[in-house]
Amino acid sequence: MGDVVVLGSLNMDLIVRTERIPRPGETVHGHGFDMVPGGKGANQAAAAARLGAHVTMLGRVGHDRFGQALLDNMLMQGVEAGHIVQDRREPTGIALIQVQEDGENSIVVAPGANARVSQADVEQATPLIWGASFLVCQFEIPLDVVRHGIQVAASKGVPVVLNPAPAYPVDTEFLEGVYCLVVNETEATSLSEINVIDLDSARTAAIELQAVGVPVVIVTLGEQGALLVGEGKPLHIPARRVHAVDTTAAGDAFIGGLVASLDRGMDLVDAVDYATCAGTLATTILGAQTSLPDKAAVDAFYREART
């Protein structure tokens, strides 16, 4: 096992539960309000750390109360935070999240300091990235910085796991050097221009994305599990049934489960199965990092599902 390095975003999530998400111009009553550490980068870092990986986070927060709270939380999650910069020009990023009763959510993100993560930040962390077992990236920081991080890692053969979320169309050159691309239906549609609506269309999109030179493509399919396109035939790995409370950070839990299990030597098929268990368990609890399961819970769920 080596260091898993996560290059990405840190946000404070402001969460309101409601019977349903309002239509444009409509006001609905909410019930309950929570402030929970989030951001795709920080969520994935925390998820991997909870599942036993040694993780270092690269990113930026504001020089404010939310920023200090997020730094403290990273340390509490077991994530190394020495490469997180406290930016004095921009506030900490926030996400406004509405969660309806069936667990579906609507999210608006104000990036704040996340938008100031720079190539210089990556350069400063180059020795760390070169010594990593994996570099994990998402799209909640500037895309030129993500691309630079991929190039730095690939130059030394460090495998890159890219979760291009939120979805932005990028050209195939952007994906050069990526080992594993993890996308949901929306992101797969954005990158492949194939409308992903079911397992068959997910398979078509994943094969097309692999054809541009990405060795492994995984399409997460919510309650249907995940589709793996790597060596050999495409493989559908179903999810186990649970009562979903909130889907926030389920995809981040999946990424954490994937890199943590690969880091400790699982083969790819078993790692995707394990990641699916982690993502599924995350839907049973409200919030982002509050919903991320620990190693004991995922190990037990994984063993139970395979018996």
C-alpha angles and dihedrals in degrees: 000000000000137000119302107212118202118198110192154075136334120197140167107235117217106200131193123179118215139170089247138352109263123249118237109294093012128119120207132180118257128200123209129009127215136179108211130172110252146142120138094256095049092042092054092045092051092045093054093044092051088053094055106270123131102238136188121192125215117195147086138271131180125265090251143093094281090050094052090046090053093048091050090048094052090055090047089053090054095253121139106242103181093108095053109106122215102222117211095195103056133037124242114282118257136197123207106210128189115193120193125207096266091056099256115133144201119209136193116188127201102194100203110164091005088074089060098058102124144198086248088062088055092047091053089053096044096112089051092050093047090055095047128111090215139003113213121198139175136180103257092098127056111302094226088060092049090050091049091051090052091051093049092051095043092051088069098034095255108156114242123212108199123194103185095205131178090037117255124165109246129173123252092256088067089064094054109122095022113130099188128021115197115192138163122219094276094048092045089053092049094051100039100032087226114125102241109205104138144009095283095052090044089055092050092049094046093050090050092050092048089051091065089065108276107133096207129030122182122187113197112213105188112231089004092065122226141313117223122202110181130109113353127003122346110271127208113211110193124216124236118248118257137155104266116217102168129358093202110129095003089123090048090051087052091054091047091050092048098051095038092052094044089048091057093049108267115150117249098259093050090044091056090048090050091047090051089055090051092049092047094052090050090064092062095068132056120250140024113276091011088064097051109114123227127237095262092054095047093043090053093046091047093050092045092050092052097050 
